[in-house]
């Protein structure tokens, strides 16, 4: 049996080249995030109206007391309206 040391070196180089190519392809890929103009406007208006804040506080206190009841029909209706658009 004849042993060719160059064959193993060439196989190693080929493996290294393949790994380098894969690593370069992975570094080229990147995640992108797009924020809609509506979301940007919402972020600008951080002020909550007094009425809204009052409702939030009311619901929080009901949840803490354990008296908050979910209107299942209203929730289902809102889901339907959202997904039916």
DRENDO-1510 file (C-alpha; in Angstrom, 1 decimal, always signed):
<recs>
REC; n; res; u; v; w
REC; 1; UNK; +0.0; +0.0; +0.0 .
REC; 2; UNK; +1.4; +3.3; -1.0 .
REC; 3; UNK; +0.8; +6.3; +1.3 .
REC; 4; UNK; +0.6; +9.8; -0.3 .
REC; 5; UNK; +1.0; +12.5; +2.3 .
REC; 6; UNK; -0.1; +15.2; -0.2 .
REC; 7; UNK; -3.5; +13.6; -0.4 .
REC; 8; UNK; -4.3; +14.1; +3.2 .
REC; 9; UNK; -3.0; +17.7; +3.1 .
REC; 10; UNK; -5.2; +18.4; +0.1 .
REC; 11; UNK; -8.2; +16.9; +1.8 .
REC; 12; UNK; -7.5; +19.2; +4.8 .
REC; 13; UNK; -7.2; +22.3; +2.7 .
REC; 14; UNK; -10.5; +21.4; +0.9 .
REC; 15; UNK; -12.2; +21.0; +4.2 .
REC; 16; UNK; -10.8; +24.4; +5.5 .
REC; 17; UNK; -12.0; +26.1; +2.3 .
REC; 18; UNK; -15.5; +24.7; +2.6 .
REC; 19; UNK; -15.7; +25.8; +6.3 .
REC; 20; UNK; -14.4; +29.3; +5.4 .
REC; 21; UNK; -17.0; +29.6; +2.7 .
REC; 22; UNK; -19.8; +28.5; +5.0 .
REC; 23; UNK; -18.6; +31.0; +7.7 .
REC; 24; UNK; -18.5; +33.8; +5.2 .
REC; 25; UNK; -22.1; +33.0; +4.0 .
REC; 26; UNK; -23.3; +33.1; +7.6 .
REC; 27; UNK; -21.7; +36.4; +8.4 .
REC; 28; UNK; -23.3; +38.0; +5.3 .
REC; 29; UNK; -26.8; +37.1; +6.6 .
REC; 30; UNK; -28.4; +39.4; +9.1 .
REC; 31; UNK; -31.7; +40.0; +10.7 .
REC; 32; UNK; -33.7; +43.1; +9.8 .
REC; 33; UNK; -36.3; +44.9; +11.8 .
REC; 34; UNK; -38.8; +47.3; +10.2 .
REC; 35; UNK; -40.8; +49.6; +12.4 .
REC; 36; UNK; -44.0; +51.0; +10.8 .
REC; 37; UNK; -44.7; +54.7; +10.9 .
REC; 38; UNK; -47.8; +54.0; +13.0 .
REC; 39; UNK; -45.6; +52.3; +15.6 .
REC; 40; UNK; -43.2; +55.2; +15.6 .
REC; 41; UNK; -46.0; +57.6; +16.2 .
REC; 42; UNK; -47.3; +55.4; +19.1 .
REC; 43; UNK; -43.8; +55.5; +20.6 .
REC; 44; UNK; -43.7; +59.3; +20.4 .
REC; 45; UNK; -47.0; +59.7; +22.2 .
REC; 46; UNK; -46.2; +58.1; +25.5 .
REC; 47; UNK; -48.7; +60.2; +27.3 .
REC; 48; UNK; -51.8; +58.3; +28.3 .
REC; 49; UNK; -55.1; +60.2; +28.5 .
REC; 50; UNK; -56.6; +60.6; +31.9 .
REC; 51; UNK; -59.6; +58.5; +31.0 .
REC; 52; UNK; -57.4; +55.7; +29.8 .
REC; 53; UNK; -55.2; +55.8; +32.9 .
REC; 54; UNK; -58.3; +55.7; +35.1 .
REC; 55; UNK; -59.6; +52.6; +33.3 .
REC; 56; UNK; -56.2; +50.9; +33.6 .
REC; 57; UNK; -56.1; +51.6; +37.3 .
REC; 58; UNK; -59.6; +50.3; +37.7 .
REC; 59; UNK; -58.8; +47.1; +36.0 .
REC; 60; UNK; -55.6; +46.7; +38.0 .
REC; 61; UNK; -57.4; +47.0; +41.2 .
REC; 62; UNK; -60.1; +44.5; +40.1 .
REC; 63; UNK; -57.4; +42.0; +39.2 .
REC; 64; UNK; -55.6; +42.4; +42.5 .
REC; 65; UNK; -58.9; +41.9; +44.4 .
REC; 66; UNK; -59.8; +39.0; +42.2 .
REC; 67; UNK; -63.1; +40.5; +41.1 .
REC; 68; UNK; -62.2; +41.1; +37.4 .
REC; 69; UNK; -64.5; +39.2; +35.0 .
REC; 70; UNK; -63.7; +38.6; +31.4 .
REC; 71; UNK; -66.5; +39.2; +28.9 .
REC; 72; UNK; -65.8; +36.1; +26.7 .
REC; 73; UNK; -68.3; +37.2; +24.0 .
REC; 74; UNK; -66.7; +40.6; +23.7 .
REC; 75; UNK; -63.2; +39.0; +23.4 .
REC; 76; UNK; -64.4; +36.6; +20.8 .
REC; 77; UNK; -66.1; +39.4; +18.9 .
REC; 78; UNK; -62.9; +41.5; +18.9 .
REC; 79; UNK; -60.8; +38.5; +17.7 .
REC; 80; UNK; -63.3; +37.9; +14.9 .
REC; 81; UNK; -63.2; +41.6; +13.8 .
REC; 82; UNK; -59.4; +41.6; +13.8 .
REC; 83; UNK; -59.0; +38.4; +11.8 .
REC; 84; UNK; -61.9; +39.1; +9.4 .
REC; 85; UNK; -60.3; +42.3; +8.0 .
</recs>
